[in-house]
Amino acid sequence: MAVKNFRYVSRFCNVHRWNFLILALLLSTFTSFAQETQPTPPLQEDDTSPIKIKTDLVTLTLTVTDIYGRYVSGLKKDAFKVFDNNEEQEITYFSDTDAPISIGILFDVSDSMSGDKIGKARKALERFINTSHPSDEYFLIAFNSRAQLLLDRTRDGEAVLRKLTLVQPKNNTALYDATYLGVERVTSGTRQKKAMLIISDGQDNASRYNFGEVRRLLKESDVVVYAVGILDGSDSSSMTGMQGQAFLDELTSVTGGKSFYPQTNVELDEIFERIALELRHQYSIGYTPKGFEPDGKWHKVKTKVKPPRGLPRLTIRSREGYYATPNTNYR
């Protein structure tokens, strides 16, 4: 009797063990199916990542001033004309809003900036940041014998100033390398408008890149370059000093920017503030060139502005042209 009961219990346990295994298998399959059929949560978009759009749209940043050098705002689209290789184009994009920008700050910390030069430049840069748009995006590059990215895409202007208090001037000057790095970083910025501010005496004696390569890169980009030459009496009269000024003048003019050479501390502060204000009072226009062909050729661009009735002649600054290649703009 005991043996029969044992066999009965054994068969009972085996049956329930199989039932348990089958039930576990069904639950596992159902769970897996439920997970697969649930909708995938949408990816969170990072608003700091630029969206790349292939386009043939040529964009220009324009600065308009009167005969006294004052910025002229409030102009409408029909006040402007743009010519591409001497052929007038239809302006399809126009904006005069005070929009934030991506700006690269290139700060010379070489031996030639020793003494009180670097301290004056830091103080003036603080005025620039305080006058700029509160949502501007900064890239900080310090350079002496080599260019070094100290801050990559930050909106914290105070962080830029704090970084520069830790840097001491020494060694040679790789200004061309710093400019090349600056253009590469700024063009990766998230803001539509791009600019670069060079704070230096313009002299270079340590770069791997040469002047021609840097100039070509700037002509291919849509970065507007400004330069503040921090000079002393000997810089203005020496051959290296004059070469440095010529370099800064050429790089800024080809992009539609401008170079400045303040003589006093008061003038230095005013110039930094002026550049910040100019960046906030610019026009942006765009057009698709008629019969565009990406043949890599240089297209000379000329812009004209018609002053409103009663106003004297206006001056307009913009980049000189572009190379006809399929652009990758950032929106």
C-alpha positions as CSV (number, residue, x, y, z in Angstrom):
1,M,0.0,0.0,0.0
2,A,2.8,2.4,0.8
3,V,4.5,1.6,-2.5
4,K,1.3,2.3,-4.4
5,N,0.8,5.6,-2.6
6,F,4.4,6.6,-3.4
7,R,3.8,5.9,-7.1
8,Y,0.6,7.9,-7.0
9,V,2.3,10.8,-5.4
10,S,5.2,10.6,-7.8
11,R,2.9,10.6,-10.8
12,F,0.9,13.5,-9.3
13,C,4.2,15.5,-8.8
14,N,5.4,14.8,-12.4
15,V,2.0,15.9,-13.9
16,H,2.1,19.2,-11.9
17,R,5.8,19.7,-12.7
18,W,5.0,19.5,-16.4
19,N,2.0,21.8,-16.0
20,F,4.2,24.3,-14.2
21,L,6.8,24.2,-17.0
22,I,4.2,24.7,-19.6
23,L,2.7,27.6,-17.7
24,A,6.1,29.2,-17.3
25,L,6.8,28.8,-21.0
26,L,3.5,30.5,-21.9
27,L,4.1,33.4,-19.5
28,S,7.6,33.9,-20.9
29,T,6.3,33.9,-24.5
30,F,3.5,36.3,-23.6
31,T,5.9,38.7,-21.8
32,S,8.3,38.7,-24.7
33,F,5.5,39.4,-27.2
34,A,4.1,42.2,-25.1
35,Q,7.5,43.8,-24.9
36,E,8.0,43.6,-28.7
37,T,4.6,45.0,-29.5
38,Q,4.9,48.0,-27.2
39,P,5.7,51.2,-29.0
40,T,9.3,52.4,-28.8
41,P,9.6,55.6,-26.9
42,P,10.5,58.5,-29.1
43,L,14.2,59.6,-29.0
44,Q,14.8,62.8,-27.1
45,E,16.2,65.4,-29.5
46,D,19.3,67.2,-28.3
47,D,18.8,70.8,-29.1
48,T,22.5,71.4,-29.1
49,S,23.1,69.1,-32.0
50,P,23.1,70.8,-35.4
51,I,20.8,69.4,-38.1
52,K,22.5,69.1,-41.4
53,I,20.6,70.1,-44.5
54,K,22.0,69.8,-48.0
55,T,21.2,73.0,-49.9
56,D,22.4,75.3,-52.6
57,L,21.2,78.3,-50.6
58,V,23.9,81.0,-50.4
59,T,23.6,83.0,-47.1
60,L,25.1,86.4,-46.5
61,T,25.5,88.4,-43.3
62,L,25.3,92.1,-44.0
63,T,26.4,95.1,-41.8
64,V,24.9,98.4,-42.9
65,T,26.2,101.7,-41.6
66,D,25.7,105.4,-42.3
67,I,28.4,108.0,-43.1
68,Y,29.0,108.3,-39.3
69,G,29.6,104.6,-38.9
70,R,26.3,104.1,-37.0
71,Y,24.3,100.9,-37.6
72,V,21.2,101.2,-39.7
73,S,18.3,99.0,-38.7
74,G,14.7,98.7,-39.9
75,L,15.5,98.2,-43.5
76,K,13.2,95.9,-45.5
77,K,14.1,93.1,-48.0
78,D,13.4,95.3,-51.0
79,A,16.1,97.7,-49.9
80,F,18.8,95.2,-50.8
81,K,20.1,93.8,-54.1
82,V,22.5,91.0,-54.5
83,F,24.6,90.1,-57.6
84,D,26.2,86.8,-58.2
85,N,28.9,87.0,-60.9
86,N,27.3,90.3,-62.0
87,E,23.8,88.7,-62.4
88,E,21.1,90.0,-60.1
89,Q,19.5,87.3,-57.9
90,E,16.2,86.9,-56.2
91,I,16.4,87.2,-52.4
92,T,14.4,84.3,-51.0
93,Y,15.5,84.6,-47.3
94,F,15.6,87.7,-45.2
95,S,16.0,88.3,-41.5
96,D,16.9,91.3,-39.3
97,T,16.2,89.8,-35.9
98,D,18.6,90.1,-33.0
99,A,19.4,86.4,-33.0
100,P,22.1,84.6,-31.0
101,I,25.3,83.5,-32.8
102,S,28.0,80.9,-32.6
103,I,31.3,82.8,-32.0
104,G,34.8,81.6,-31.6
105,I,37.1,83.7,-29.4
106,L,40.8,83.4,-30.4
107,F,43.0,84.8,-27.6
108,D,46.7,85.3,-28.1
109,V,48.6,84.1,-25.1
110,S,52.1,84.1,-26.7
111,D,55.1,86.0,-25.4
112,S,54.3,89.0,-27.5
113,M,51.2,89.6,-25.4
114,S,53.2,89.8,-22.1
115,G,53.2,92.9,-19.9
116,D,49.9,94.7,-19.6
117,K,48.6,93.7,-23.0
118,I,46.9,90.5,-21.9
119,G,45.3,92.1,-18.9
120,K,43.8,94.9,-20.9
121,A,42.5,92.5,-23.5
122,R,40.8,90.3,-20.8
123,K,39.1,93.4,-19.3
124,A,37.8,94.5,-22.7
125,L,36.6,91.0,-23.6
126,E,34.4,91.2,-20.5
127,R,32.7,94.2,-21.9
128,F,32.2,92.4,-25.2
129,I,30.5,89.4,-23.4
130,N,28.3,91.6,-21.3
131,T,27.1,93.4,-24.4
132,S,26.5,90.3,-26.5
133,H,23.3,88.3,-26.9
134,P,22.6,86.3,-23.7
135,S,22.1,83.1,-25.7
136,D,25.3,83.4,-27.7
137,E,27.4,80.2,-28.0
138,Y,31.1,80.5,-27.3
139,F,34.2,78.6,-28.4
140,L,37.4,79.6,-26.6
141,I,40.8,79.0,-28.2
142,A,44.0,80.2,-26.7
143,F,47.2,80.0,-28.7
144,N,50.9,80.4,-28.4
145,S,53.2,77.8,-29.9
146,R,50.1,75.8,-30.5
147,A,46.4,76.4,-30.6
148,Q,44.4,74.8,-27.8
149,L,40.6,74.6,-27.4
150,L,39.9,75.6,-23.9
151,L,36.1,75.7,-24.1
152,D,33.9,73.9,-26.6
153,R,30.4,75.3,-27.2
154,T,29.3,76.9,-24.0
155,R,26.7,79.7,-23.3
156,D,28.5,80.6,-20.1
157,G,30.3,83.9,-20.8
158,E,31.6,84.0,-17.2
159,A,33.3,80.6,-17.8
160,V,35.2,82.1,-20.8
161,L,36.5,84.9,-18.6
162,R,37.5,82.5,-15.8
163,K,39.4,80.3,-18.1
164,L,41.5,83.3,-19.3
165,T,42.5,84.3,-15.8
166,L,44.5,81.0,-15.6
167,V,46.6,81.5,-18.7
168,Q,50.0,83.2,-18.8
169,P,51.6,84.5,-22.0
170,K,54.7,82.5,-23.2
171,N,56.3,81.0,-26.3
172,N,55.8,81.7,-30.0
173,T,52.6,82.5,-31.9
174,A,50.6,80.0,-34.0
175,L,47.9,82.4,-35.1
176,Y,47.2,80.7,-38.5
177,D,46.7,77.3,-36.7
178,A,44.3,78.9,-34.2
179,T,42.3,80.6,-37.0
180,Y,42.0,77.2,-38.8
181,L,40.9,75.5,-35.6
182,G,38.5,78.3,-34.9
183,V,36.7,78.1,-38.2
184,E,36.4,74.3,-37.9
185,R,34.8,74.6,-34.4
186,V,32.5,77.6,-35.1
187,T,31.1,76.0,-38.2
188,S,30.0,73.1,-36.0
189,G,28.0,75.5,-33.8
190,T,24.2,75.3,-33.5
191,R,23.5,79.0,-34.4
192,Q,22.8,80.0,-37.9
193,K,25.1,83.0,-37.8
194,K,28.8,82.3,-37.3
195,A,31.5,84.8,-36.2
196,M,35.0,84.8,-34.9
197,L,36.9,87.3,-32.8
198,I,40.7,87.4,-33.0
199,I,42.5,89.1,-30.2
200,S,46.2,89.3,-31.1
201,D,49.0,91.4,-32.5
202,G,48.6,89.5,-35.8
203,Q,52.2,88.1,-35.8
204,D,52.8,84.4,-36.6
205,N,56.0,82.4,-36.2
206,A,54.9,78.9,-35.2
207,S,52.0,77.6,-37.4
208,R,51.8,74.5,-39.6
209,Y,49.3,76.2,-41.8
210,N,50.2,79.1,-44.0
211,F,48.4,82.4,-44.8
212,G,47.1,81.1,-48.1
213,E,45.5,78.0,-46.6
214,V,43.8,80.0,-43.9
215,R,42.5,82.6,-46.4
216,R,41.1,79.8,-48.6
217,L,39.3,78.2,-45.7
218,L,37.7,81.5,-44.7
219,K,36.6,82.1,-48.3
220,E,34.9,78.6,-48.2
221,S,33.1,79.3,-44.9
222,D,30.4,81.8,-43.9
223,V,32.2,82.9,-40.7
224,V,32.5,86.7,-40.3
225,V,35.8,87.5,-38.7
226,Y,36.6,90.5,-36.5
227,A,40.1,91.3,-35.2
228,V,41.3,93.5,-32.4
229,G,45.0,94.2,-32.8
230,I,46.7,94.6,-29.4
231,L,49.7,96.7,-30.4
232,D,52.3,98.9,-28.7
233,G,54.5,101.6,-30.2
234,S,57.1,99.2,-31.5
235,D,54.5,96.9,-33.2
236,S,53.2,99.7,-35.4
237,S,56.5,100.6,-36.8
238,S,58.3,97.2,-37.1
239,M,58.1,95.0,-40.2
240,T,56.6,92.1,-38.3
241,G,54.1,94.4,-36.7
242,M,53.0,95.7,-40.1
243,Q,52.8,92.2,-41.5
244,G,50.6,91.2,-38.6
245,Q,48.2,94.1,-39.3
246,A,48.1,93.2,-43.0
247,F,47.2,89.6,-42.1
248,L,44.3,90.7,-39.8
249,D,43.0,93.2,-42.4
250,E,42.9,90.7,-45.1
251,L,41.2,87.9,-43.1
252,T,38.5,90.2,-41.8
253,S,37.8,92.0,-45.1
254,V,37.4,88.7,-47.1
255,T,34.6,87.6,-44.7
256,G,32.8,90.9,-44.4
257,G,34.2,91.7,-40.9
258,K,36.6,94.3,-39.8
259,S,39.9,94.8,-37.9
260,F,40.5,97.5,-35.2
261,Y,43.7,98.8,-33.7
262,P,42.9,100.8,-30.5
263,Q,45.4,103.2,-29.2
264,T,44.1,103.7,-25.6
265,N,42.4,101.6,-23.0
266,V,39.2,103.6,-23.4
267,E,39.2,103.0,-27.1
268,L,39.9,99.3,-26.5
269,D,36.8,98.9,-24.4
270,E,34.7,100.8,-26.9
271,I,35.8,98.7,-29.8
272,F,34.9,95.4,-28.1
273,E,31.5,96.8,-27.2
274,R,31.1,98.1,-30.8
275,I,31.8,94.6,-32.3
276,A,29.2,93.0,-29.9
277,L,26.6,95.6,-31.0
278,E,27.4,95.1,-34.7
279,L,26.8,91.4,-34.4
280,R,23.4,92.2,-33.0
281,H,22.4,94.7,-35.7
282,Q,23.1,92.7,-38.8
283,Y,20.9,91.5,-41.7
284,S,20.9,87.9,-43.0
285,I,19.8,87.3,-46.6
286,G,19.8,84.2,-48.8
287,Y,19.3,83.2,-52.4
288,T,19.6,80.2,-54.7
289,P,21.9,81.1,-57.6
290,K,20.4,81.0,-61.0
291,G,21.6,77.9,-62.9
292,F,23.7,76.8,-60.0
293,E,26.4,74.2,-60.9
294,P,28.6,72.7,-58.2
295,D,31.8,73.1,-60.3
296,G,34.0,74.4,-57.5
297,K,34.5,77.8,-59.1
298,W,34.7,81.0,-57.3
299,H,31.6,83.2,-57.5
300,K,32.0,86.9,-56.7
301,V,29.1,88.4,-54.8
302,K,28.2,92.0,-54.5
303,T,25.5,93.5,-52.4
304,K,23.9,96.9,-52.7
305,V,21.5,98.8,-50.4
306,K,19.2,101.6,-51.3
307,P,18.8,104.1,-48.4
308,P,15.3,105.2,-47.4
309,R,14.2,108.6,-48.7
310,G,15.9,111.3,-46.7
311,L,18.9,109.3,-45.6
312,P,22.4,109.8,-47.1
313,R,24.4,107.1,-48.8
314,L,24.8,103.9,-46.7
315,T,27.8,101.5,-46.6
316,I,27.3,97.7,-46.6
317,R,29.8,95.0,-45.7
318,S,29.6,91.3,-46.5
319,R,31.8,88.4,-47.6
320,E,33.3,88.7,-51.1
321,G,31.9,85.5,-52.6
322,Y,31.9,81.7,-52.3
323,Y,33.1,78.5,-54.0
324,A,30.3,76.7,-56.0
325,T,30.2,73.5,-54.1
326,P,27.1,71.8,-52.6
327,N,26.9,73.5,-49.2
328,T,26.0,71.9,-45.9
329,N,24.3,74.6,-43.9
330,Y,23.2,74.3,-40.3
331,R,19.7,75.2,-39.2
